[in-house]
Amino acid sequence: MDQTTRKLAQYRCIPMAKVFAKEQAGKLSEALHTAGLPVVNVSQQHPDGAELVRTLAKDPTLLVGSGNVQTYDQALHALDNGARFLFSPLFDERMIALAQQQDIPIFPVTTQIAMAELHHLKVLGCYPVTELGGLAFINKMGEEGGLSFIVAGHIEESMMEYYLSNPHVLAMTGSWMFADGSDWKAITKALVRAASWKLE
């Protein structure tokens, strides 16, 4: 397992920023650091997603990745902007090759063990986790293919233990800790709770 993936597995709960404008990068970074959870997965489907990655990635103490990457060009721009990991709801072979050529971990989604093996992937994304079959799907893929997962898709705080207690689930990524919008005090408190899942 590469160092970045190992770090994500240690953090366990990876905050996903889906609603923040680039002007909010400073407050977002401050909240993550204050909470002791210096990691963020920035959705590339937000208009400011690419620029938010670029701004946040200037901080070497913050582990910044790009999520919901749906095209090769989005992956290329994310890497150019300093993303240190990629999540994609697709299984795009060009995108996977691009990330691997740059030694950047990518977590695409597939239901086929053979495809993961073909591309030397041991950790996949699982999104949307419920629609893919939940833990029954994860257990089958984990047991038959030796795969691990980072789960995503409408995961609320109350569901954290349900997923993270599974041996095939390395981590989750979601946005429940940002439910209070621009209330940074509430966001920081939620991030502190998210940080409590970290492995020492």
N, C-alpha and C positions, 0 to 999 in steps of 0.2 A: 504494500500500500504506500502510495506517495505521501510526502510530508503534508501537503495541503489537505488531502482527504483524511489523513490521520487527525489533523487539527479539527476539521469539521466534525469528525466522529467524537472528538473530545468535547467540543462545544455542545453537541447533541441537538440543540435548538437553534436554528439558523434564521434570524429575522429576515422577512422578505419585505422590502420597501416597494410598494406599488403606487403610492399616492403622493410622494414628495417631489416638489419642484427643486430644481438645481440650487435655488436660493436658500433652501432649507438644509443644505449639506452640512453646514457648520453645526446646527442644532442637533441634527441626526447623529453626527459623529460624537458630539459631546455626550448625548444620551447613552450611546452604545458604550463609550469608555467609562462613563460614570457607573453604569450598571455592571461593569466587569464582563461584558460580552462583545468584544471588539470584532464582530463579524457581521456581514450583511450581504444579502442576495437582492440585487436591484433588478426589478422587472424591466425588460427592454420593450414592453408594450406601452409604457408611459412615455409621453412626448419628450420628457426630460431625462429619460432613463440613461441614455448614452452619456450625456453630459454629467449626470449625477455620479456615474461610475468614474468618469475621468477625474472629477473633483475629489471624491472620496479616496480614490486610489493613490492620490499624492501623499497620503498618510501611510507610511510603511508599517505602522503598528496596527492598522486596520485591515482585516482580511476581507477583501471586496470581490464579489463575483457578480455575474450577470445571469438573470433568470428569465424564463419564458422566451428563450432565444429560438426564433422560428425560421430564420433563413440563414444561409451561408454569409450573406453580407452583414447581417446583425452580429453573427459570431465574429467575423473579421473585425468589425468596428469595436466590439466589446474587448477583444484582445488588444487592439491598438490603444484603447482607452485605459488599459491596465488591469482588466479583470483577471483574477487569479483562479477562477473556476467558472464553469458554465453549466447551467441547467437548461435542458431543452425538452419540450413535450413530444418531440419527434425523434425519429432515428434516421438522421441524415448522414450518410456515409462520408460526404465531403466535409461536413462540419466536424465530424468525429476525427477525420484525418488531420484537419487543420489544427485542432486543439492538441492532438497527440504529437504532431510535428513540433509544437512549441512547448511540449511538456506541461501542458495545462490540463488538469482533470476535467472531464466532461461527463455529465450524468444524463444521458438520453433515456428515452422510454422505449422498451420493446417487451413483447410477451414471448419472444422466441429466444430460448437459451442458446441455440446455435448461432444466432446473430451476435449475441454478446461475446461468445467464445471466438468467433471469427475476427472480432475487432479487439480482442484481448481486454475486455471490460469485465471487471469483477464487482463493480459497484454501479448500480443503475438508479435512475430516478423512478419513482412510482407515482405517476400523476395522470389522472385523478385517482387517488388510491381506492376510494370506495367503488368507483365505476370499473376499475380493473379487477376487483374481486377481494379487496381488503387483505386481511392477514392470511386468508386461505390461499390466495394467489401468491403472496410473499413467501409463505411456508413452502409451497410447491416448488417455486423457482429456486428458493434457497436450498432446499434439500436435494433437488435433482441437479441443479446447476452450480451449487456452491456460491451463489450470488448473494450480495448484500444490497440494501436499498436505503435511499434517502426519500422519505415519503412526503407527499404534498397534496393539497387539494381540500380546501374547506376544513382544515383541522383546527378545532377550537382548543383553548387551554385545557379544558376538562378531558380532552382525548389524549393528552400527552403521554400519560402513563400507559394507556392501552397500547399505543404504538411502540414507545421506547422500551417497553419491557420485553419486546420480541427479539430474540437473538439474531434475526436476520435484518433488523432495522438498525442502521448506524446512527441515523439522525432524522430530523424532520425540518422542513422549511415552510414557514407560513407567516401570516401578517396579523395574527390575533393581538399581538402586543402593541399594535398601532391603531387599535380600534377607537382610541380617543382623539384621533385626528391631529390637531396641532396643540393639544394640551401636553406640553413636554414634561411636566411634572408627573402626570398620570402615565405617560409613555415610559418614562424612566423607571417608575415603580413596576410596570409590567415587564420591562426588560430585566429588572432584578429578579423577578420570579422566573423568567425564562433562563436566566443565568444559573439558577439553582439546579438545573439539570446537568450542568457541566460535570465531566469526569475529571478527577484530579490525577 
